[in-house]
Amino acid sequence: MRKPNDTLIDGVHGTSVENSIRLATFDQYRSLLFSIAYRMLGSVADAEDMLQETFIRWQQSCEEKVSSPRAFLVTIISRLCINQLQSARVQREEYVGQWLPEPIVTDLASDPFGIIRVDESLSIAFLVLLERLTPVERAVFLLREVFEYEYAEVASILGQNEANCRQILRRARQHISAMRPRFVASEHKQSDLFERFLSAVRTGEMEGLVALLAEDVELHSDGGGKAIAVPNVVQGAPNVARGILGSLKKFVPENLVRRLALVNGEPGLVNYLDGKPHSVLTIHIAADRIQTIYIVTNPEKLSNVPDLQGDLN
C-alpha cells in the first residue's frame, strides 16, 4: 500500500511543522478513508489514487474553515469516489469478460499499516452485490449501513438532504436485499467447507465436488482479456464442477504452488507461478453449500498480492 509522504508535502505551501501536523492527522484516518474508497471502487489502485488526491486537497485546505478533519476527509474521498465510479462504469462496460473486484490478502503481513478494515462488507461476494447500485446509492448504503453514519452526516457528506438519503438507501436495499445472504457462515464452517472443496478439486472427485455445491451455484472468472478465464458466468452444480476440473487439466500449469490465505477476510487460495501470483480463488457460502466461486487471473488485479515467500517446492 502506498502511503502519503514527503514527496507530496514538498509541493504544498506551509511550514514543515504545519505539514507534519496535517500528515499526522491524515494518517489517523487513513484506515477509514481507504476502507471507504476500496468498498466504493473495488480496486486497490483506484482507492490509493483517491487517498493521494484526498491528501493533496487536505494539505491545500484552509485550516480555519475545517471544523472536523474527519468529516472533511470523508466528504472529499466519498465525492471523489462517486466521480471515479461514474467514469469507471464506462470502462467496465468495455471490459473483456467478467469484471470482479481486486482481491486483497488480508493477513497482518500483507497489511503492516493496519489500513484494511476487515468485516463482512469486505468480502468479494458483498462487493459484487454493490455493483448493482448506482454510485450515489453505493455511497449512501456504505456510509449508512457499513460505516454507521447518521442520516444527517450522510446528507452533509454527499451534498443531499436527509429525505433524499432515506429514499436512496431504501432503493439500494431493495436492489441487493434479494441477493444478500440471510446469515454469515462461521469462520470454522467457511474453513471446513473450503478445505473439503480444495480436496475434491485436487483429487478430481466429480461427485464429491458436486455435493459441496449449491444447486444454483455460479462460477465467476475474471481474466480481463490478459489471462485465461471463463468469459461468461457458469451456472449449476454439474456445469461448475465440470468446468473447474476441466480447466485444471487444460489450462492450469503443473508447477503452480498453492497457498491458503485470507482473501478479503475469508478463506481463499493464492496460486503462484515462479514465485509470482498467478490466480486467486475465493468462495461464498450460503445454506451450508458453496453458492459462488470467484477466480481472478487478470495480472493487473494481482499486483498487490504478495509474492511467494520461502521455498518454492
Stockholm file with secondary structure:
# STOCKHOLM 1.0

chainA/1-313         MRKPNDTLIDGVHGTSVENSIRLATFDQYRSLLFSIAYRMLGSVADAEDMLQETFIRWQQSCEEKVSSPRAFLVTIISRLCINQLQSARVQREEYVGQWLPEPIVTDLASDPFGIIRVDESLSIAFLVLLERLTPVERAVFLLREVFEYEYAEVASILGQNEANCRQILRRARQHISAMRPRFVASEHKQSDLFERFLSAVRTGEMEGLVALLAEDVELHSDGGGKAIAVPNVVQGAPNVARGILGSLKKFVPENLVRRLALVNGEPGLVNYLDGKPHSVLTIHIAADRIQTIYIVTNPEKLSNVPDLQGDLN
#=GR chainA/1-313 SS CCCCCHHHHTTSCSCHHHHHHHHHHHHHTHHHHHHHHHHHHSCHHHHHHHHHHHHHHHHHSCGGGCSCHHHHHHHHHHHHHHHHHHHHHHHHHTCSSCCCCCCCBCSGGGCTTCCCCCSGGGSHHHHHHHTTSCHHHHHHHIIIIISCCCHHHHHHHHTCCHHHHHHHHHHHHHHHHTTSCSSCCCHHHHHHHHHHHHHHHHHTCHHHHHHHEEEEEEEEEECTTSSCCCSSCEESHHHHHHHHHHHHHHTSCTTCEEEEEEETTEEEEEEEETTEEEEEEEEEEETTEEEEEEEECCGGGGTTSCCCCSCCC
#=GC SS_cons         CCCCCHHHHTTSCSCHHHHHHHHHHHHHTHHHHHHHHHHHHSCHHHHHHHHHHHHHHHHHSCGGGCSCHHHHHHHHHHHHHHHHHHHHHHHHHTCSSCCCCCCCBCSGGGCTTCCCCCSGGGSHHHHHHHTTSCHHHHHHHIIIIISCCCHHHHHHHHTCCHHHHHHHHHHHHHHHHTTSCSSCCCHHHHHHHHHHHHHHHHHTCHHHHHHHEEEEEEEEEECTTSSCCCSSCEESHHHHHHHHHHHHHHTSCTTCEEEEEEETTEEEEEEEETTEEEEEEEEEEETTEEEEEEEECCGGGGTTSCCCCSCCC
//
